[in-house]
Amino acid sequence: MPDDLKHEIRENAVGPAKASGDAGSVEQHKLTDQIAADKHLAGKDAVRKPNRGLRFNKIVPPSAG
């Protein structure tokens, strides 16, 4: 899903913020709101990872056998 969101943000940044025609008008979410949503979803994905960016290792010197 994050790849789809990145694609949507890129598409929305290229397109107009507002459009109007005979059928009515359309307005997209602000780019800052879209970026905030992307950061939120990335944070949720990071929390789901088992190590969460931390790794604990026990170092045993070879002479301690």
MMTF fields as JSON, N, C-alpha, C and O atoms, coordinates in Angstrom:
{
  "mmtfVersion": "1.0.0",
  "mmtfProducer": "UNKNOWN",
  "numBonds": 259,
  "numAtoms": 260,
  "numGroups": 65,
  "numChains": 1,
  "numModels": 1,
  "chainsPerModel": [1],
  "groupsPerChain": [65],
  "chainIdList": ["A"],
  "bondAtomList": [4, 2, 8, 6, 12, 10, 16, 14, 20, 18, 24, 22, 28, 26, 32, 30, 36, 34, 40, 38, 44, 42, 48, 46, 52, 50, 56, 54, 60, 58, 64, 62, 68, 66, 72, 70, 76, 74, 80, 78, 84, 82, 88, 86, 92, 90, 96, 94, 100, 98, 104, 102, 108, 106, 112, 110, 116, 114, 120, 118, 124, 122, 128, 126, 132, 130, 136, 134, 140, 138, 144, 142, 148, 146, 152, 150, 156, 154, 160, 158, 164, 162, 168, 166, 172, 170, 176, 174, 180, 178, 184, 182, 188, 186, 192, 190, 196, 194, 200, 198, 204, 202, 208, 206, 212, 210, 216, 214, 220, 218, 224, 222, 228, 226, 232, 230, 236, 234, 240, 238, 244, 242, 248, 246, 252, 250, 256, 254],
  "bondOrderList": [1, 1, 1, 1, 1, 1, 1, 1, 1, 1, 1, 1, 1, 1, 1, 1, 1, 1, 1, 1, 1, 1, 1, 1, 1, 1, 1, 1, 1, 1, 1, 1, 1, 1, 1, 1, 1, 1, 1, 1, 1, 1, 1, 1, 1, 1, 1, 1, 1, 1, 1, 1, 1, 1, 1, 1, 1, 1, 1, 1, 1, 1, 1, 1],
  "groupList": [{"groupName": "MET", "atomNameList": ["N", "CA", "C", "O"], "elementList": ["N", "C", "C", "O"], "formalChargeList": [0, 0, 0, 0], "bondAtomList": [1, 0, 2, 1, 3, 2], "bondOrderList": [1, 1, 2], "singleLetterCode": "M", "chemCompType": "L-PEPTIDE LINKING"}, {"groupName": "PRO", "atomNameList": ["N", "CA", "C", "O"], "elementList": ["N", "C", "C", "O"], "formalChargeList": [0, 0, 0, 0], "bondAtomList": [1, 0, 2, 1, 3, 2], "bondOrderList": [1, 1, 2], "singleLetterCode": "P", "chemCompType": "L-PEPTIDE LINKING"}, {"groupName": "ASP", "atomNameList": ["N", "CA", "C", "O"], "elementList": ["N", "C", "C", "O"], "formalChargeList": [0, 0, 0, 0], "bondAtomList": [1, 0, 2, 1, 3, 2], "bondOrderList": [1, 1, 2], "singleLetterCode": "D", "chemCompType": "L-PEPTIDE LINKING"}, {"groupName": "LEU", "atomNameList": ["N", "CA", "C", "O"], "elementList": ["N", "C", "C", "O"], "formalChargeList": [0, 0, 0, 0], "bondAtomList": [1, 0, 2, 1, 3, 2], "bondOrderList": [1, 1, 2], "singleLetterCode": "L", "chemCompType": "L-PEPTIDE LINKING"}, {"groupName": "LYS", "atomNameList": ["N", "CA", "C", "O"], "elementList": ["N", "C", "C", "O"], "formalChargeList": [0, 0, 0, 0], "bondAtomList": [1, 0, 2, 1, 3, 2], "bondOrderList": [1, 1, 2], "singleLetterCode": "K", "chemCompType": "L-PEPTIDE LINKING"}, {"groupName": "HIS", "atomNameList": ["N", "CA", "C", "O"], "elementList": ["N", "C", "C", "O"], "formalChargeList": [0, 0, 0, 0], "bondAtomList": [1, 0, 2, 1, 3, 2], "bondOrderList": [1, 1, 2], "singleLetterCode": "H", "chemCompType": "L-PEPTIDE LINKING"}, {"groupName": "GLU", "atomNameList": ["N", "CA", "C", "O"], "elementList": ["N", "C", "C", "O"], "formalChargeList": [0, 0, 0, 0], "bondAtomList": [1, 0, 2, 1, 3, 2], "bondOrderList": [1, 1, 2], "singleLetterCode": "E", "chemCompType": "L-PEPTIDE LINKING"}, {"groupName": "ILE", "atomNameList": ["N", "CA", "C", "O"], "elementList": ["N", "C", "C", "O"], "formalChargeList": [0, 0, 0, 0], "bondAtomList": [1, 0, 2, 1, 3, 2], "bondOrderList": [1, 1, 2], "singleLetterCode": "I", "chemCompType": "L-PEPTIDE LINKING"}, {"groupName": "ARG", "atomNameList": ["N", "CA", "C", "O"], "elementList": ["N", "C", "C", "O"], "formalChargeList": [0, 0, 0, 0], "bondAtomList": [1, 0, 2, 1, 3, 2], "bondOrderList": [1, 1, 2], "singleLetterCode": "R", "chemCompType": "L-PEPTIDE LINKING"}, {"groupName": "ASN", "atomNameList": ["N", "CA", "C", "O"], "elementList": ["N", "C", "C", "O"], "formalChargeList": [0, 0, 0, 0], "bondAtomList": [1, 0, 2, 1, 3, 2], "bondOrderList": [1, 1, 2], "singleLetterCode": "N", "chemCompType": "L-PEPTIDE LINKING"}, {"groupName": "ALA", "atomNameList": ["N", "CA", "C", "O"], "elementList": ["N", "C", "C", "O"], "formalChargeList": [0, 0, 0, 0], "bondAtomList": [1, 0, 2, 1, 3, 2], "bondOrderList": [1, 1, 2], "singleLetterCode": "A", "chemCompType": "L-PEPTIDE LINKING"}, {"groupName": "VAL", "atomNameList": ["N", "CA", "C", "O"], "elementList": ["N", "C", "C", "O"], "formalChargeList": [0, 0, 0, 0], "bondAtomList": [1, 0, 2, 1, 3, 2], "bondOrderList": [1, 1, 2], "singleLetterCode": "V", "chemCompType": "L-PEPTIDE LINKING"}, {"groupName": "GLY", "atomNameList": ["N", "CA", "C", "O"], "elementList": ["N", "C", "C", "O"], "formalChargeList": [0, 0, 0, 0], "bondAtomList": [1, 0, 2, 1, 3, 2], "bondOrderList": [1, 1, 2], "singleLetterCode": "G", "chemCompType": "PEPTIDE LINKING"}, {"groupName": "SER", "atomNameList": ["N", "CA", "C", "O"], "elementList": ["N", "C", "C", "O"], "formalChargeList": [0, 0, 0, 0], "bondAtomList": [1, 0, 2, 1, 3, 2], "bondOrderList": [1, 1, 2], "singleLetterCode": "S", "chemCompType": "L-PEPTIDE LINKING"}, {"groupName": "GLN", "atomNameList": ["N", "CA", "C", "O"], "elementList": ["N", "C", "C", "O"], "formalChargeList": [0, 0, 0, 0], "bondAtomList": [1, 0, 2, 1, 3, 2], "bondOrderList": [1, 1, 2], "singleLetterCode": "Q", "chemCompType": "L-PEPTIDE LINKING"}, {"groupName": "THR", "atomNameList": ["N", "CA", "C", "O"], "elementList": ["N", "C", "C", "O"], "formalChargeList": [0, 0, 0, 0], "bondAtomList": [1, 0, 2, 1, 3, 2], "bondOrderList": [1, 1, 2], "singleLetterCode": "T", "chemCompType": "L-PEPTIDE LINKING"}, {"groupName": "PHE", "atomNameList": ["N", "CA", "C", "O"], "elementList": ["N", "C", "C", "O"], "formalChargeList": [0, 0, 0, 0], "bondAtomList": [1, 0, 2, 1, 3, 2], "bondOrderList": [1, 1, 2], "singleLetterCode": "F", "chemCompType": "L-PEPTIDE LINKING"}],
  "groupTypeList": [0, 1, 2, 2, 3, 4, 5, 6, 7, 8, 6, 9, 10, 11, 12, 1, 10, 4, 10, 13, 12, 2, 10, 12, 13, 11, 6, 14, 5, 4, 3, 15, 2, 14, 7, 10, 10, 2, 4, 5, 3, 10, 12, 4, 2, 10, 11, 8, 4, 1, 9, 8, 12, 3, 8, 16, 9, 4, 7, 11, 1, 1, 13, 10, 12],
  "groupIdList": [1, 2, 3, 4, 5, 6, 7, 8, 9, 10, 11, 12, 13, 14, 15, 16, 17, 18, 19, 20, 21, 22, 23, 24, 25, 26, 27, 28, 29, 30, 31, 32, 33, 34, 35, 36, 37, 38, 39, 40, 41, 42, 43, 44, 45, 46, 47, 48, 49, 50, 51, 52, 53, 54, 55, 56, 57, 58, 59, 60, 61, 62, 63, 64, 65],
  "secStructList": [7, 2, 2, 2, 2, 2, 2, 2, 2, 2, 2, 2, 2, 2, 1, 7, 1, 3, 3, 3, 7, 1, 1, 7, 3, 3, 3, 7, 7, 7, 2, 2, 2, 2, 2, 2, 2, 2, 2, 2, 2, 2, 2, 2, 2, 2, 2, 2, 1, 1, 1, 6, 6, 7, 7, 7, 7, 7, 7, 7, 7, 4, 4, 4, 7],
  "xCoordList": [0.794, 0.0, 0.839, 0.423, 1.997, 2.784, 3.213, 3.299, 3.485, 3.87, 2.71, 2.913, 1.495, 0.33, 0.171, -0.153, 0.397, 0.258, 1.319, 1.028, 2.543, 3.595, 3.219, 3.435, 2.658, 2.234, 1.119, 1.128, 0.166, -0.947, -0.464, -0.932, 0.465, 1.007, 1.709, 1.548, 2.486, 3.19, 2.195, 2.38, 1.142, 0.127, -0.603, -0.84, -0.958, -1.682, -0.814, -1.324, 0.484, 1.377, 1.49, 1.662, 1.397, 1.492, 0.183, 0.202, -0.935, -2.242, -2.667, -1.99, -3.778, -4.277, -4.896, -5.377, -4.879, -5.476, -6.998, -7.69, -7.519, -8.964, -9.279, -8.502, -10.425, -10.898, -12.403, -13.103, -12.892, -14.334, -14.762, -14.011, -15.971, -16.516, -18.029, -18.601, -18.668, -20.123, -20.787, -21.858, -20.156, -20.741, -20.518, -21.207, -19.592, -19.308, -17.834, -17.092, -17.428, -16.019, -15.452, -16.18, -14.139, -13.423, -12.228, -11.544, -11.983, -10.819, -10.119, -10.767, -8.796, -8.028, -7.581, -7.633, -7.137, -6.552, -5.255, -4.6, -4.89, -3.65, -2.465, -2.526, -1.397, -0.205, 0.4, 0.908, 0.35, 0.89, 0.101, 0.686, -1.21, -2.025, -1.68, -1.657, -1.414, -1.041, 0.309, 0.494, 1.255, 2.573, 2.453, 3.108, 1.629, 1.419, 0.807, 1.178, -0.118, -0.714, 0.326, 0.324, 1.213, 2.276, 3.222, 3.619, 3.593, 4.473, 3.792, 4.434, 2.501, 1.758, 1.743, 1.979, 1.463, 1.429, 2.814, 2.936, 3.861, 5.222, 5.574, 6.247, 5.124, 5.368, 4.654, 5.201, 3.435, 2.699, 3.393, 3.441, 3.934, 4.662, 5.938, 6.313, 6.61, 7.851, 7.582, 8.41, 6.459, 6.131, 5.815, 6.039, 5.303, 4.956, 6.183, 6.082, 7.336, 8.545, 8.982, 8.868, 9.478, 9.812, 10.964, 10.924, 11.987, 13.111, 12.979, 13.7, 12.1, 11.806, 13.058, 13.11, 14.039, 15.234, 16.289, 17.386, 16.002, 16.972, 17.38, 16.565, 18.636, 19.131, 20.089, 21.042, 19.839, 20.675, 21.493, 20.955, 22.799, 23.708, 24.52, 24.905, 24.773, 25.632, 27.016, 27.191, 27.989, 29.355, 30.108, 30.199, 30.643, 31.397, 32.806, 32.992, 33.811, 35.192, 35.595, 35.097, 36.484, 36.862, 37.558, 37.473, 38.23, 38.935, 37.994, 38.404, 36.757, 35.816, 35.182, 34.546, 35.339, 34.951, 33.734, 33.427],
  "yCoordList": [-1.201, 0.0, 1.269, 2.242, 1.326, 2.551, 2.945, 4.135, 1.971, 2.308, 2.989, 3.928, 2.507, 3.127, 4.563, 5.46, 4.775, 6.119, 7.052, 8.214, 6.568, 7.394, 7.781, 8.914, 6.828, 7.095, 8.139, 9.049, 8.006, 8.953, 10.355, 11.338, 10.452, 11.759, 12.399, 13.593, 11.608, 12.131, 12.598, 13.657, 11.816, 12.195, 13.47, 14.349, 13.568, 14.737, 15.988, 17.091, 15.829, 16.985, 17.539, 18.744, 16.676, 17.112, 17.76, 18.728, 17.238, 17.72, 19.001, 19.466, 19.566, 20.799, 20.535, 19.434, 21.558, 21.424, 21.478, 20.785, 22.313, 22.436, 22.329, 22.757, 21.755, 21.677, 21.88, 21.371, 22.62, 22.821, 22.69, 22.986, 22.244, 22.07, 22.171, 22.665, 21.698, 21.755, 20.873, 21.205, 19.764, 18.812, 19.226, 18.72, 20.114, 20.528, 20.81, 20.973, 20.865, 21.128, 20.049, 19.4, 19.871, 18.854, 19.521, 20.334, 19.169, 19.69, 18.531, 17.705, 18.47, 17.398, 17.814, 18.986, 16.805, 17.097, 17.866, 17.725, 18.663, 19.432, 18.471, 17.38, 18.894, 18.06, 17.814, 16.725, 18.809, 18.616, 17.55, 16.791, 17.476, 16.437, 15.062, 14.076, 14.996, 13.721, 13.236, 12.047, 14.172, 13.802, 13.343, 12.38, 14.017, 13.614, 12.215, 11.423, 11.911, 10.576, 9.531, 8.435, 9.854, 8.932, 8.669, 7.525, 9.707, 9.536, 8.697, 7.862, 8.91, 8.146, 6.66, 5.807, 6.36, 4.963, 4.325, 3.143, 5.096, 4.565, 4.256, 3.262, 5.101, 4.849, 3.599, 2.83, 3.391, 2.191, 0.943, -0.077, 1.014, -0.124, -0.392, -1.549, 0.656, 0.487, -0.165, -0.936, 0.125, -0.455, -1.932, -2.694, -2.349, -3.759, -4.657, -5.865, -4.093, -4.892, -5.438, -4.748, -6.66, -7.266, -6.588, -6.517, -6.088, -5.508, -4.004, -3.44, -3.343, -1.915, -1.04, -0.004, -1.441, -0.628, -0.897, -0.346, -1.717, -2.033, -3.494, -4.372, -3.716, -5.083, -5.251, -4.485, -6.238, -6.506, -7.757, -8.804, -7.631, -8.761, -8.956, -7.994, -10.194, -10.52, -10.824, -11.738, -10.06, -10.225, -11.089, -10.763, -12.19, -13.115, -13.188, -13.626, -12.765, -12.87, -14.337, -15.193, -14.638, -16.037, -16.686, -17.905, -15.94, -16.542, -16.9, -17.605, -16.438, -16.701, -18.078, -18.563, -18.704, -20.02, -20.576, -21.73],
  "zCoordList": [0.0, 0.0, 0.0, -0.628, 0.663, 0.626, -0.778, -1.079, -1.647, -3.019, -3.744, -4.514, -3.489, -4.102, -3.608, -4.387, -2.323, -1.759, -2.315, -2.601, -2.475, -3.077, -4.504, -4.935, -5.22, -6.598, -6.615, -7.444, -5.707, -5.642, -5.283, -5.857, -4.341, -3.958, -5.146, -5.397, -5.875, -7.046, -8.105, -8.705, -8.339, -9.322, -8.911, -9.74, -7.635, -7.15, -7.175, -7.372, -6.977, -7.018, -8.433, -8.617, -9.419, -10.809, -11.264, -12.023, -10.81, -11.252, -10.549, -9.632, -10.976, -10.364, -8.991, -8.722, -8.122, -6.797, -6.876, -6.13, -7.792, -7.975, -9.456, -10.309, -9.738, -11.115, -11.108, -10.233, -12.081, -12.17, -13.622, -14.551, -13.776, -15.115, -15.068, -14.097, -16.124, -16.202, -15.142, -14.634, -14.817, -13.875, -12.422, -11.536, -12.157, -10.788, -10.615, -11.584, -9.37, -9.101, -8.193, -7.442, -8.276, -7.508, -6.862, -7.483, -5.604, -4.892, -4.197, -3.553, -4.325, -3.71, -2.313, -1.941, -1.548, -0.247, -0.448, -1.481, 0.519, 0.423, 0.415, 0.982, -0.232, -0.332, 1.046, 1.312, 1.919, 3.272, 4.026, 4.8, 3.819, 4.45, 3.893, 4.631, 2.603, 1.992, 2.505, 2.762, 2.654, 3.168, 4.617, 5.015, 5.404, 6.794, 6.869, 7.736, 5.977, 5.935, 5.569, 6.129, 4.637, 4.245, 5.405, 5.626, 6.152, 7.315, 8.383, 9.02, 8.582, 9.573, 9.222, 10.079, 7.95, 7.52, 7.576, 7.896, 7.267, 7.352, 8.798, 9.073, 9.73, 11.147, 11.625, 12.415, 11.149, 11.533, 11.004, 11.691, 9.786, 9.228, 10.008, 10.197, 10.463, 11.221, 12.573, 13.059, 13.177, 14.479, 14.348, 15.289, 13.212, 13.011, 12.888, 13.104, 12.549, 12.378, 13.738, 14.751, 13.76, 15.05, 15.794, 17.022, 15.1, 15.819, 16.016, 16.839, 15.305, 15.443, 15.407, 16.071, 14.657, 14.507, 15.558, 15.469, 16.546, 17.589, 17.462, 17.177, 17.679, 17.656, 18.826, 18.972, 19.644, 20.802, 20.526, 20.166, 20.699, 20.507, 21.765, 22.43, 22.081, 23.214, 22.672, 21.866, 23.116, 22.639, 23.634, 24.818, 23.143, 23.988, 23.428, 22.292, 24.208, 23.725, 23.561, 24.292, 22.621, 22.376, 23.575, 23.722, 24.424, 25.551, 26.703, 27.624, 26.674, 27.766, 27.618, 28.554, 26.481, 26.163, 26.631, 26.333]
}
